[in-house]
Amino acid sequence: MTITITVETDAFDVTDLLDELIKVRALAQSRNERAMLKTITYNEDTTQLKLVVELREPDPDWFGEQPKKQAV
């Protein structure tokens, strides 16, 4: 199942962006899911930051990861 989350907030510096990314990561981890950032938009006039993130169940192919092999 895929869930799309849109975060809209005021951002005044990079720290605000990092804070929002950490919150999304924590949410994904609490749900045992992976978060993929789809878009970042910033409006300088209004200082409005918009993040669009997809939460999904872990899938090795989604991130180009190789499945872990166990020793025989």
N, CA, C, O and CB atoms as a CASP TS submission, in Angstrom:
PFRMAT TS
TARGET T0000
AUTHOR 0000-0000-0000
METHOD Language model
MODEL 1
PARENT N/A
ATOM      1  N   MET     1       0.843  -1.171   0.000  1.00  0.00           N
ATOM      2  CA  MET     1       0.000   0.000   0.000  1.00  0.00           C
ATOM      3  C   MET     1       0.896   1.245   0.000  1.00  0.00           C
ATOM      4  O   MET     1       1.904   1.293   0.705  1.00  0.00           O
ATOM      5  CB  MET     1      -0.963  -0.008   1.223  1.00  0.00           C
ATOM      6  N   THR     2       0.527   2.223  -0.778  1.00  0.00           N
ATOM      7  CA  THR     2       1.271   3.475  -0.868  1.00  0.00           C
ATOM      8  C   THR     2       0.426   4.607  -0.301  1.00  0.00           C
ATOM      9  O   THR     2      -0.756   4.742  -0.619  1.00  0.00           O
ATOM     10  CB  THR     2       1.678   3.775  -2.333  1.00  0.00           C
ATOM     11  N   ILE     3       1.054   5.411   0.540  1.00  0.00           N
ATOM     12  CA  ILE     3       0.395   6.583   1.109  1.00  0.00           C
ATOM     13  C   ILE     3       1.203   7.801   0.700  1.00  0.00           C
ATOM     14  O   ILE     3       2.424   7.817   0.856  1.00  0.00           O
ATOM     15  CB  ILE     3       0.268   6.479   2.672  1.00  0.00           C
ATOM     16  N   THR     4       0.534   8.820   0.178  1.00  0.00           N
ATOM     17  CA  THR     4       1.209  10.064  -0.179  1.00  0.00           C
ATOM     18  C   THR     4       0.910  11.103   0.892  1.00  0.00           C
ATOM     19  O   THR     4      -0.243  11.340   1.251  1.00  0.00           O
ATOM     20  CB  THR     4       0.762  10.567  -1.586  1.00  0.00           C
ATOM     21  N   ILE     5       1.978  11.716   1.391  1.00  0.00           N
ATOM     22  CA  ILE     5       1.860  12.741   2.424  1.00  0.00           C
ATOM     23  C   ILE     5       2.351  14.057   1.847  1.00  0.00           C
ATOM     24  O   ILE     5       3.398  14.108   1.202  1.00  0.00           O
ATOM     25  CB  ILE     5       2.663  12.355   3.706  1.00  0.00           C
ATOM     26  N   THR     6       1.595  15.119   2.081  1.00  0.00           N
ATOM     27  CA  THR     6       2.024  16.461   1.700  1.00  0.00           C
ATOM     28  C   THR     6       2.198  17.278   2.972  1.00  0.00           C
ATOM     29  O   THR     6       1.277  17.402   3.779  1.00  0.00           O
ATOM     30  CB  THR     6       0.997  17.137   0.728  1.00  0.00           C
ATOM     31  N   VAL     7       3.388  17.830   3.137  1.00  0.00           N
ATOM     32  CA  VAL     7       3.701  18.665   4.295  1.00  0.00           C
ATOM     33  C   VAL     7       3.856  20.092   3.797  1.00  0.00           C
ATOM     34  O   VAL     7       4.658  20.357   2.901  1.00  0.00           O
ATOM     35  CB  VAL     7       5.001  18.172   5.038  1.00  0.00           C
ATOM     36  N   GLU     8       3.095  21.010   4.372  1.00  0.00           N
ATOM     37  CA  GLU     8       3.223  22.425   4.038  1.00  0.00           C
ATOM     38  C   GLU     8       3.492  23.185   5.327  1.00  0.00           C
ATOM     39  O   GLU     8       2.739  23.074   6.294  1.00  0.00           O
ATOM     40  CB  GLU     8       1.939  22.966   3.316  1.00  0.00           C
ATOM     41  N   THR     9       4.570  23.957   5.330  1.00  0.00           N
ATOM     42  CA  THR     9       4.963  24.688   6.533  1.00  0.00           C
ATOM     43  C   THR     9       5.818  25.883   6.152  1.00  0.00           C
ATOM     44  O   THR     9       6.322  25.965   5.032  1.00  0.00           O
ATOM     45  CB  THR     9       5.722  23.771   7.512  1.00  0.00           C
ATOM     46  N   ASP    10       5.978  26.801   7.079  1.00  0.00           N
ATOM     47  CA  ASP    10       6.909  27.908   6.868  1.00  0.00           C
ATOM     48  C   ASP    10       8.322  27.405   7.112  1.00  0.00           C
ATOM     49  O   ASP    10       8.566  26.639   8.044  1.00  0.00           O
ATOM     50  CB  ASP    10       6.579  29.116   7.801  1.00  0.00           C
ATOM     51  N   ALA    11       9.247  27.837   6.272  1.00  0.00           N
ATOM     52  CA  ALA    11      10.649  27.454   6.427  1.00  0.00           C
ATOM     53  C   ALA    11      11.510  28.688   6.214  1.00  0.00           C
ATOM     54  O   ALA    11      11.369  29.399   5.218  1.00  0.00           O
ATOM     55  CB  ALA    11      11.043  26.317   5.430  1.00  0.00           C
ATOM     56  N   PHE    12      12.385  28.926   7.146  1.00  0.00           N
ATOM     57  CA  PHE    12      13.226  30.108   7.070  1.00  0.00           C
ATOM     58  C   PHE    12      14.685  29.781   6.782  1.00  0.00           C
ATOM     59  O   PHE    12      15.453  30.652   6.374  1.00  0.00           O
ATOM     60  CB  PHE    12      13.129  30.880   8.349  1.00  0.00           C
ATOM     61  N   ASP    13      15.068  28.514   6.995  1.00  0.00           N
ATOM     62  CA  ASP    13      16.432  28.103   6.677  1.00  0.00           C
ATOM     63  C   ASP    13      16.476  26.588   6.479  1.00  0.00           C
ATOM     64  O   ASP    13      15.452  25.911   6.569  1.00  0.00           O
ATOM     65  CB  ASP    13      17.416  28.538   7.797  1.00  0.00           C
ATOM     66  N   VAL    14      17.643  26.079   6.214  1.00  0.00           N
ATOM     67  CA  VAL    14      17.804  24.650   5.934  1.00  0.00           C
ATOM     68  C   VAL    14      17.422  23.801   7.144  1.00  0.00           C
ATOM     69  O   VAL    14      16.961  22.670   6.989  1.00  0.00           O
ATOM     70  CB  VAL    14      19.248  24.348   5.517  1.00  0.00           C
ATOM     71  N   THR    15      17.608  24.333   8.330  1.00  0.00           N
ATOM     72  CA  THR    15      17.256  23.590   9.539  1.00  0.00           C
ATOM     73  C   THR    15      15.771  23.238   9.547  1.00  0.00           C
ATOM     74  O   THR    15      15.401  22.140   9.962  1.00  0.00           O
ATOM     75  CB  THR    15      17.613  24.403  10.792  1.00  0.00           C
ATOM     76  N   ASP    16      14.924  24.150   9.096  1.00  0.00           N
ATOM     77  CA  ASP    16      13.484  23.875   9.029  1.00  0.00           C
ATOM     78  C   ASP    16      13.190  22.737   8.057  1.00  0.00           C
ATOM     79  O   ASP    16      12.355  21.876   8.337  1.00  0.00           O
ATOM     80  CB  ASP    16      12.713  25.140   8.609  1.00  0.00           C
ATOM     81  N   LEU    17      13.872  22.733   6.922  1.00  0.00           N
ATOM     82  CA  LEU    17      13.706  21.653   5.948  1.00  0.00           C
ATOM     83  C   LEU    17      14.139  20.326   6.557  1.00  0.00           C
ATOM     84  O   LEU    17      13.423  19.330   6.452  1.00  0.00           O
ATOM     85  CB  LEU    17      14.515  21.943   4.665  1.00  0.00           C
ATOM     86  N   LEU    18      15.295  20.308   7.187  1.00  0.00           N
ATOM     87  CA  LEU    18      15.791  19.074   7.800  1.00  0.00           C
ATOM     88  C   LEU    18      14.853  18.578   8.894  1.00  0.00           C
ATOM     89  O   LEU    18      14.629  17.373   9.013  1.00  0.00           O
ATOM     90  CB  LEU    18      17.190  19.292   8.375  1.00  0.00           C
ATOM     91  N   ASP    19      14.308  19.482   9.687  1.00  0.00           N
ATOM     92  CA  ASP    19      13.359  19.094  10.731  1.00  0.00           C
ATOM     93  C   ASP    19      12.153  18.371  10.141  1.00  0.00           C
ATOM     94  O   ASP    19      11.716  17.350  10.671  1.00  0.00           O
ATOM     95  CB  ASP    19      12.897  20.325  11.517  1.00  0.00           C
ATOM     96  N   GLU    20      11.619  18.896   9.051  1.00  0.00           N
ATOM     97  CA  GLU    20      10.451  18.269   8.421  1.00  0.00           C
ATOM     98  C   GLU    20      10.807  16.908   7.832  1.00  0.00           C
ATOM     99  O   GLU    20      10.021  15.966   7.933  1.00  0.00           O
ATOM    100  CB  GLU    20       9.879  19.181   7.324  1.00  0.00           C
ATOM    101  N   LEU    21      11.977  16.796   7.220  1.00  0.00           N
ATOM    102  CA  LEU    21      12.407  15.508   6.672  1.00  0.00           C
ATOM    103  C   LEU    21      12.591  14.473   7.778  1.00  0.00           C
ATOM    104  O   LEU    21      12.237  13.307   7.605  1.00  0.00           O
ATOM    105  CB  LEU    21      13.712  15.673   5.883  1.00  0.00           C
ATOM    106  N   ILE    22      13.137  14.893   8.900  1.00  0.00           N
ATOM    107  CA  ILE    22      13.319  13.979  10.033  1.00  0.00           C
ATOM    108  C   ILE    22      11.967  13.515  10.571  1.00  0.00           C
ATOM    109  O   ILE    22      11.817  12.349  10.938  1.00  0.00           O
ATOM    110  CB  ILE    22      14.133  14.661  11.154  1.00  0.00           C
ATOM    111  N   LYS    23      10.989  14.410  10.621  1.00  0.00           N
ATOM    112  CA  LYS    23       9.646  14.037  11.083  1.00  0.00           C
ATOM    113  C   LYS    23       9.024  12.988  10.162  1.00  0.00           C
ATOM    114  O   LYS    23       8.416  12.026  10.630  1.00  0.00           O
ATOM    115  CB  LYS    23       8.737  15.281  11.159  1.00  0.00           C
ATOM    116  N   VAL    24       9.178  13.178   8.853  1.00  0.00           N
ATOM    117  CA  VAL    24       8.623  12.217   7.894  1.00  0.00           C
ATOM    118  C   VAL    24       9.333  10.873   8.037  1.00  0.00           C
ATOM    119  O   VAL    24       8.699   9.819   7.991  1.00  0.00           O
ATOM    120  CB  VAL    24       8.755  12.749   6.440  1.00  0.00           C
ATOM    121  N   ARG    25      10.645  10.919   8.209  1.00  0.00           N
ATOM    122  CA  ARG    25      11.413   9.680   8.384  1.00  0.00           C
ATOM    123  C   ARG    25      10.961   8.946   9.644  1.00  0.00           C
ATOM    124  O   ARG    25      10.788   7.728   9.622  1.00  0.00           O
ATOM    125  CB  ARG    25      12.927   9.984   8.458  1.00  0.00           C
ATOM    126  N   ALA    26      10.769   9.672  10.733  1.00  0.00           N
ATOM    127  CA  ALA    26      10.323   9.059  11.982  1.00  0.00           C
ATOM    128  C   ALA    26       8.940   8.428  11.816  1.00  0.00           C
ATOM    129  O   ALA    26       8.684   7.341  12.334  1.00  0.00           O
ATOM    130  CB  ALA    26      10.298  10.102  13.112  1.00  0.00           C
ATOM    131  N   LEU    27       8.054   9.110  11.098  1.00  0.00           N
ATOM    132  CA  LEU    27       6.727   8.556  10.835  1.00  0.00           C
ATOM    133  C   LEU    27       6.837   7.252  10.054  1.00  0.00           C
ATOM    134  O   LEU    27       6.192   6.262  10.399  1.00  0.00           O
ATOM    135  CB  LEU    27       5.860   9.567  10.066  1.00  0.00           C
ATOM    136  N   ALA    28       7.647   7.250   9.007  1.00  0.00           N
ATOM    137  CA  ALA    28       7.820   6.043   8.195  1.00  0.00           C
ATOM    138  C   ALA    28       8.380   4.901   9.039  1.00  0.00           C
ATOM    139  O   ALA    28       7.904   3.769   8.951  1.00  0.00           O
ATOM    140  CB  ALA    28       8.750   6.325   6.997  1.00  0.00           C
ATOM    141  N   GLN    29       9.381   5.194   9.848  1.00  0.00           N
ATOM    142  CA  GLN    29       9.977   4.152  10.684  1.00  0.00           C
ATOM    143  C   GLN    29       8.979   3.619  11.703  1.00  0.00           C
ATOM    144  O   GLN    29       8.971   2.421  11.985  1.00  0.00           O
ATOM    145  CB  GLN    29      11.216   4.688  11.398  1.00  0.00           C
ATOM    146  N   SER    30       8.141   4.481  12.259  1.00  0.00           N
ATOM    147  CA  SER    30       7.157   4.031  13.246  1.00  0.00           C
ATOM    148  C   SER    30       6.120   3.104  12.614  1.00  0.00           C
ATOM    149  O   SER    30       5.510   2.283  13.299  1.00  0.00           O
ATOM    150  CB  SER    30       6.461   5.236  13.888  1.00  0.00           C
ATOM    151  N   ARG    31       5.927   3.242  11.312  1.00  0.00           N
ATOM    152  CA  ARG    31       4.978   2.395  10.585  1.00  0.00           C
ATOM    153  C   ARG    31       5.672   1.231   9.890  1.00  0.00           C
ATOM    154  O   ARG    31       5.034   0.463   9.171  1.00  0.00           O
ATOM    155  CB  ARG    31       4.212   3.222   9.561  1.00  0.00           C
ATOM    156  N   ASN    32       6.994   1.098  10.107  1.00  0.00           N
ATOM    157  CA  ASN    32       7.804   0.074   9.456  1.00  0.00           C
ATOM    158  C   ASN    32       7.692   0.182   7.936  1.00  0.00           C
ATOM    159  O   ASN    32       7.531  -0.818   7.238  1.00  0.00           O
ATOM    160  CB  ASN    32       7.376  -1.327   9.923  1.00  0.00           C
ATOM    161  N   GLU    33       7.782   1.402   7.446  1.00  0.00           N
ATOM    162  CA  GLU    33       7.701   1.678   6.018  1.00  0.00           C
ATOM    163  C   GLU    33       8.915   2.490   5.581  1.00  0.00           C
ATOM    164  O   GLU    33       9.720   2.932   6.401  1.00  0.00           O
ATOM    165  CB  GLU    33       6.394   2.425   5.675  1.00  0.00           C
ATOM    166  N   ARG    34       9.022   2.673   4.268  1.00  0.00           N
ATOM    167  CA  ARG    34      10.093   3.492   3.704  1.00  0.00           C
ATOM    168  C   ARG    34       9.475   4.766   3.152  1.00  0.00           C
ATOM    169  O   ARG    34       8.342   4.754   2.671  1.00  0.00           O
ATOM    170  CB  ARG    34      10.880   2.720   2.591  1.00  0.00           C
ATOM    171  N   ALA    35      10.214   5.858   3.221  1.00  0.00           N
ATOM    172  CA  ALA    35       9.741   7.146   2.716  1.00  0.00           C
ATOM    173  C   ALA    35      10.562   7.538   1.499  1.00  0.00           C
ATOM    174  O   ALA    35      11.792   7.490   1.525  1.00  0.00           O
ATOM    175  CB  ALA    35       9.827   8.244   3.812  1.00  0.00           C
ATOM    176  N   MET    36       9.875   7.926   0.436  1.00  0.00           N
ATOM    177  CA  MET    36      10.549   8.393  -0.774  1.00  0.00           C
ATOM    178  C   MET    36      10.077   9.812  -1.061  1.00  0.00           C
ATOM    179  O   MET    36       8.884  10.057  -1.239  1.00  0.00           O
ATOM    180  CB  MET    36      10.264   7.446  -1.992  1.00  0.00           C
ATOM    181  N   LEU    37      11.018  10.735  -1.104  1.00  0.00           N
ATOM    182  CA  LEU    37      10.702  12.132  -1.377  1.00  0.00           C
ATOM    183  C   LEU    37      10.394  12.289  -2.862  1.00  0.00           C
ATOM    184  O   LEU    37      11.226  11.968  -3.710  1.00  0.00           O
ATOM    185  CB  LEU    37      11.872  13.066  -0.952  1.00  0.00           C
ATOM    186  N   LYS    38       9.208  12.779  -3.170  1.00  0.00           N
ATOM    187  CA  LYS    38       8.797  12.956  -4.566  1.00  0.00           C
ATOM    188  C   LYS    38       9.107  14.365  -5.060  1.00  0.00           C
ATOM    189  O   LYS    38       9.678  14.532  -6.137  1.00  0.00           O
ATOM    190  CB  LYS    38       7.302  12.664  -4.722  1.00  0.00           C
ATOM    191  N   THR    39       8.731  15.389  -4.274  1.00  0.00           N
ATOM    192  CA  THR    39       9.006  16.775  -4.681  1.00  0.00           C
ATOM    193  C   THR    39       9.267  17.655  -3.463  1.00  0.00           C
ATOM    194  O   THR    39       8.754  17.418  -2.369  1.00  0.00           O
ATOM    195  CB  THR    39       7.828  17.344  -5.501  1.00  0.00           C
ATOM    196  N   ILE    40      10.083  18.676  -3.696  1.00  0.00           N
ATOM    197  CA  ILE    40      10.293  19.753  -2.726  1.00  0.00           C
ATOM    198  C   ILE    40      10.004  21.049  -3.465  1.00  0.00           C
ATOM    199  O   ILE    40      10.558  21.294  -4.536  1.00  0.00           O
ATOM    200  CB  ILE    40      11.764  19.737  -2.115  1.00  0.00           C
ATOM    201  N   THR    41       9.139  21.879  -2.896  1.00  0.00           N
ATOM    202  CA  THR    41       8.825  23.174  -3.483  1.00  0.00           C
ATOM    203  C   THR    41       9.000  24.239  -2.407  1.00  0.00           C
ATOM    204  O   THR    41       8.589  24.053  -1.262  1.00  0.00           O
ATOM    205  CB  THR    41       7.375  23.197  -4.070  1.00  0.00           C
ATOM    206  N   TYR    42       9.612  25.349  -2.787  1.00  0.00           N
ATOM    207  CA  TYR    42       9.794  26.448  -1.837  1.00  0.00           C
ATOM    208  C   TYR    42       9.417  27.756  -2.512  1.00  0.00           C
ATOM    209  O   TYR    42       9.899  28.062  -3.602  1.00  0.00           O
ATOM    210  CB  TYR    42      11.257  26.503  -1.312  1.00  0.00           C
ATOM    211  N   ASN    43       8.559  28.520  -1.865  1.00  0.00           N
ATOM    212  CA  ASN    43       8.146  29.822  -2.366  1.00  0.00           C
ATOM    213  C   ASN    43       8.864  30.887  -1.539  1.00  0.00           C
ATOM    214  O   ASN    43       8.575  31.060  -0.355  1.00  0.00           O
ATOM    215  CB  ASN    43       6.585  29.996  -2.295  1.00  0.00           C
ATOM    216  N   GLU    44       9.791  31.592  -2.158  1.00  0.00           N
ATOM    217  CA  GLU    44      10.578  32.606  -1.440  1.00  0.00           C
ATOM    218  C   GLU    44       9.722  33.761  -0.924  1.00  0.00           C
ATOM    219  O   GLU    44      10.007  34.321   0.135  1.00  0.00           O
ATOM    220  CB  GLU    44      11.667  33.152  -2.348  1.00  0.00           C
ATOM    221  N   ASP    45       8.687  34.114  -1.658  1.00  0.00           N
ATOM    222  CA  ASP    45       7.852  35.252  -1.255  1.00  0.00           C
ATOM    223  C   ASP    45       7.073  34.974   0.031  1.00  0.00           C
ATOM    224  O   ASP    45       6.908  35.860   0.870  1.00  0.00           O
ATOM    225  CB  ASP    45       6.881  35.606  -2.374  1.00  0.00           C
ATOM    226  N   THR    46       6.599  33.744   0.176  1.00  0.00           N
ATOM    227  CA  THR    46       5.786  33.399   1.346  1.00  0.00           C
ATOM    228  C   THR    46       6.533  32.530   2.356  1.00  0.00           C
ATOM    229  O   THR    46       5.988  32.210   3.412  1.00  0.00           O
ATOM    230  CB  THR    46       4.531  32.683   0.903  1.00  0.00           C
ATOM    231  N   THR    47       7.757  32.150   2.050  1.00  0.00           N
ATOM    232  CA  THR    47       8.586  31.221   2.845  1.00  0.00           C
ATOM    233  C   THR    47       7.869  29.895   3.090  1.00  0.00           C
ATOM    234  O   THR    47       8.089  29.238   4.108  1.00  0.00           O
ATOM    235  CB  THR    47       8.963  31.860   4.191  1.00  0.00           C
ATOM    236  N   GLN    48       7.008  29.512   2.144  1.00  0.00           N
ATOM    237  CA  GLN    48       6.235  28.283   2.275  1.00  0.00           C
ATOM    238  C   GLN    48       7.013  27.117   1.670  1.00  0.00           C
ATOM    239  O   GLN    48       7.422  27.160   0.509  1.00  0.00           O
ATOM    240  CB  GLN    48       4.852  28.430   1.594  1.00  0.00           C
ATOM    241  N   LEU    49       7.209  26.079   2.475  1.00  0.00           N
ATOM    242  CA  LEU    49       7.879  24.854   2.055  1.00  0.00           C
ATOM    243  C   LEU    49       6.827  23.777   1.862  1.00  0.00           C
ATOM    244  O   LEU    49       5.936  23.614   2.695  1.00  0.00           O
ATOM    245  CB  LEU    49       8.955  24.407   3.091  1.00  0.00           C
ATOM    246  N   LYS    50       6.931  23.035   0.752  1.00  0.00           N
ATOM    247  CA  LYS    50       5.987  21.948   0.499  1.00  0.00           C
ATOM    248  C   LYS    50       6.787  20.703   0.137  1.00  0.00           C
ATOM    249  O   LYS    50       7.595  20.718  -0.792  1.00  0.00           O
ATOM    250  CB  LYS    50       4.970  22.321  -0.640  1.00  0.00           C
ATOM    251  N   LEU    51       6.552  19.627   0.880  1.00  0.00           N
ATOM    252  CA  LEU    51       7.180  18.341   0.612  1.00  0.00           C
ATOM    253  C   LEU    51       6.092  17.346   0.243  1.00  0.00           C
ATOM    254  O   LEU    51       5.043  17.301   0.887  1.00  0.00           O
ATOM    255  CB  LEU    51       8.004  17.843   1.838  1.00  0.00           C
ATOM    256  N   VAL    52       6.335  16.552  -0.783  1.00  0.00           N
ATOM    257  CA  VAL    52       5.437  15.456  -1.121  1.00  0.00           C
ATOM    258  C   VAL    52       6.256  14.174  -0.984  1.00  0.00           C
ATOM    259  O   VAL    52       7.286  14.001  -1.634  1.00  0.00           O
ATOM    260  CB  VAL    52       4.824  15.615  -2.583  1.00  0.00           C
ATOM    261  N   VAL    53       5.772  13.286  -0.121  1.00  0.00           N
ATOM    262  CA  VAL    53       6.502  12.071   0.227  1.00  0.00           C
ATOM    263  C   VAL    53       5.571  10.876   0.071  1.00  0.00           C
ATOM    264  O   VAL    53       4.385  10.956   0.389  1.00  0.00           O
ATOM    265  CB  VAL    53       7.066  12.149   1.676  1.00  0.00           C
ATOM    266  N   GLU    54       6.122   9.762  -0.424  1.00  0.00           N
ATOM    267  CA  GLU    54       5.373   8.511  -0.489  1.00  0.00           C
ATOM    268  C   GLU    54       5.879   7.580   0.597  1.00  0.00           C
ATOM    269  O   GLU    54       7.086   7.405   0.768  1.00  0.00           O
ATOM    270  CB  GLU    54       5.501   7.848  -1.889  1.00  0.00           C
ATOM    271  N   LEU    55       4.948   6.986   1.330  1.00  0.00           N
ATOM    272  CA  LEU    55       5.281   5.945   2.296  1.00  0.00           C
ATOM    273  C   LEU    55       4.850   4.616   1.705  1.00  0.00           C
ATOM    274  O   LEU    55       3.728   4.470   1.221  1.00  0.00           O
ATOM    275  CB  LEU    55       4.597   6.201   3.683  1.00  0.00           C
ATOM    276  N   ARG    56       5.760   3.646   1.752  1.00  0.00           N
ATOM    277  CA  ARG    56       5.458   2.313   1.227  1.00  0.00           C
ATOM    278  C   ARG    56       6.078   1.257   2.118  1.00  0.00           C
ATOM    279  O   ARG    56       6.999   1.517   2.892  1.00  0.00           O
ATOM    280  CB  ARG    56       5.967   2.160  -0.220  1.00  0.00           C
ATOM    281  N   GLU    57       5.542   0.060   1.981  1.00  0.00           N
ATOM    282  CA  GLU    57       6.179  -1.069   2.646  1.00  0.00           C
ATOM    283  C   GLU    57       7.546  -1.265   2.006  1.00  0.00           C
ATOM    284  O   GLU    57       7.714  -0.998   0.816  1.00  0.00           O
ATOM    285  CB  GLU    57       5.304  -2.372   2.541  1.00  0.00           C
ATOM    286  N   PRO    58       8.531  -1.730   2.784  1.00  0.00           N
ATOM    287  CA  PRO    58       9.868  -1.924   2.220  1.00  0.00           C
ATOM    288  C   PRO    58       9.827  -2.862   1.009  1.00  0.00           C
ATOM    289  O   PRO    58       9.222  -3.933   1.058  1.00  0.00           O
ATOM    290  CB  PRO    58      10.820  -2.484   3.289  1.00  0.00           C
ATOM    291  N   ASP    59      10.471  -2.447  -0.057  1.00  0.00           N
ATOM    292  CA  ASP    59      10.564  -3.240  -1.280  1.00  0.00           C
ATOM    293  C   ASP    59      11.972  -3.041  -1.829  1.00  0.00           C
ATOM    294  O   ASP    59      12.328  -1.923  -2.203  1.00  0.00           O
ATOM    295  CB  ASP    59       9.461  -2.824  -2.339  1.00  0.00           C
ATOM    296  N   PRO    60      12.782  -4.100  -1.885  1.00  0.00           N
ATOM    297  CA  PRO    60      14.173  -3.944  -2.338  1.00  0.00           C
ATOM    298  C   PRO    60      14.293  -3.291  -3.713  1.00  0.00           C
ATOM    299  O   PRO    60      15.227  -2.522  -3.940  1.00  0.00           O
ATOM    300  CB  PRO    60      14.850  -5.290  -2.371  1.00  0.00           C
ATOM    301  N   ASP    61      13.384  -3.572  -4.625  1.00  0.00           N
ATOM    302  CA  ASP    61      13.477  -3.017  -5.978  1.00  0.00           C
ATOM    303  C   ASP    61      13.173  -1.524  -6.014  1.00  0.00           C
ATOM    304  O   ASP    61      13.651  -0.820  -6.903  1.00  0.00           O
ATOM    305  CB  ASP    61      12.528  -3.751  -6.907  1.00  0.00           C
ATOM    306  N   TRP    62      12.387  -1.032  -5.062  1.00  0.00           N
ATOM    307  CA  TRP    62      11.964   0.371  -5.067  1.00  0.00           C
ATOM    308  C   TRP    62      13.149   1.306  -4.911  1.00  0.00           C
ATOM    309  O   TRP    62      13.182   2.373  -5.525  1.00  0.00           O
ATOM    310  CB  TRP    62      10.953   0.627  -3.954  1.00  0.00           C
ATOM    311  N   PHE    63      14.128   0.916  -4.093  1.00  0.00           N
ATOM    312  CA  PHE    63      15.290   1.757  -3.854  1.00  0.00           C
ATOM    313  C   PHE    63      16.528   1.253  -4.580  1.00  0.00           C
ATOM    314  O   PHE    63      17.621   1.783  -4.378  1.00  0.00           O
ATOM    315  CB  PHE    63      15.567   1.843  -2.378  1.00  0.00           C
ATOM    316  N   GLY    64      16.371   0.236  -5.424  1.00  0.00           N
ATOM    317  CA  GLY    64      17.527  -0.309  -6.121  1.00  0.00           C
ATOM    318  C   GLY    64      18.439  -1.086  -5.192  1.00  0.00           C
ATOM    319  O   GLY    64      19.620  -1.271  -5.485  1.00  0.00           O
ATOM    320  N   GLU    65      17.897  -1.541  -4.076  1.00  0.00           N
ATOM    321  CA  GLU    65      18.694  -2.295  -3.119  1.00  0.00           C
ATOM    322  C   GLU    65      18.726  -3.760  -3.523  1.00  0.00           C
ATOM    323  O   GLU    65      17.802  -4.280  -4.148  1.00  0.00           O
ATOM    324  CB  GLU    65      18.135  -2.135  -1.692  1.00  0.00           C
ATOM    325  N   GLN    66      19.788  -4.387  -3.153  1.00  0.00           N
ATOM    326  CA  GLN    66      19.902  -5.819  -3.379  1.00  0.00           C
ATOM    327  C   GLN    66      19.433  -6.541  -2.122  1.00  0.00           C
ATOM    328  O   GLN    66      19.777  -6.141  -1.011  1.00  0.00           O
ATOM    329  CB  GLN    66      21.365  -6.220  -3.748  1.00  0.00           C
ATOM    330  N   PRO    67      18.647  -7.606  -2.293  1.00  0.00           N
ATOM    331  CA  PRO    67      18.232  -8.350  -1.103  1.00  0.00           C
ATOM    332  C   PRO    67      19.456  -8.927  -0.394  1.00  0.00           C
ATOM    333  O   PRO    67      20.424  -9.336  -1.034  1.00  0.00           O
ATOM    334  CB  PRO    67      17.241  -9.482  -1.480  1.00  0.00           C
ATOM    335  N   LYS    68      19.397  -8.952   0.924  1.00  0.00           N
ATOM    336  CA  LYS    68      20.516  -9.487   1.692  1.00  0.00           C
ATOM    337  C   LYS    68      20.555 -11.003   1.532  1.00  0.00           C
ATOM    338  O   LYS    68      19.542 -11.684   1.688  1.00  0.00           O
ATOM    339  CB  LYS    68      20.404  -9.093   3.191  1.00  0.00           C
ATOM    340  N   LYS    69      21.727 -11.511   1.222  1.00  0.00           N
ATOM    341  CA  LYS    69      21.895 -12.956   1.062  1.00  0.00           C
ATOM    342  C   LYS    69      22.439 -13.531   2.356  1.00  0.00           C
ATOM    343  O   LYS    69      23.283 -12.932   3.023  1.00  0.00           O
ATOM    344  CB  LYS    69      22.839 -13.287  -0.130  1.00  0.00           C
ATOM    345  N   GLN    70      21.944 -14.687   2.687  1.00  0.00           N
ATOM    346  CA  GLN    70      22.423 -15.351   3.890  1.00  0.00           C
ATOM    347  C   GLN    70      23.473 -16.377   3.510  1.00  0.00           C
ATOM    348  O   GLN    70      23.393 -17.014   2.459  1.00  0.00           O
ATOM    349  CB  GLN    70      21.261 -16.015   4.659  1.00  0.00           C
ATOM    350  N   ALA    71      24.454 -16.526   4.378  1.00  0.00           N
ATOM    351  CA  ALA    71      25.493 -17.533   4.148  1.00  0.00           C
ATOM    352  C   ALA    71      24.876 -18.914   4.282  1.00  0.00           C
ATOM    353  O   ALA    71      23.989 -19.143   5.104  1.00  0.00           O
ATOM    354  CB  ALA    71      26.682 -17.359   5.143  1.00  0.00           C
ATOM    355  N   VAL    72      25.362 -19.820   3.464  1.00  0.00           N
ATOM    356  CA  VAL    72      24.826 -21.189   3.493  1.00  0.00           C
ATOM    357  C   VAL    72      25.701 -22.055   4.355  1.00  0.00           C
ATOM    358  O   VAL    72      25.428 -23.245   4.514  1.00  0.00           O
ATOM    359  CB  VAL    72      24.721 -21.783   2.074  1.00  0.00           C
TER
END
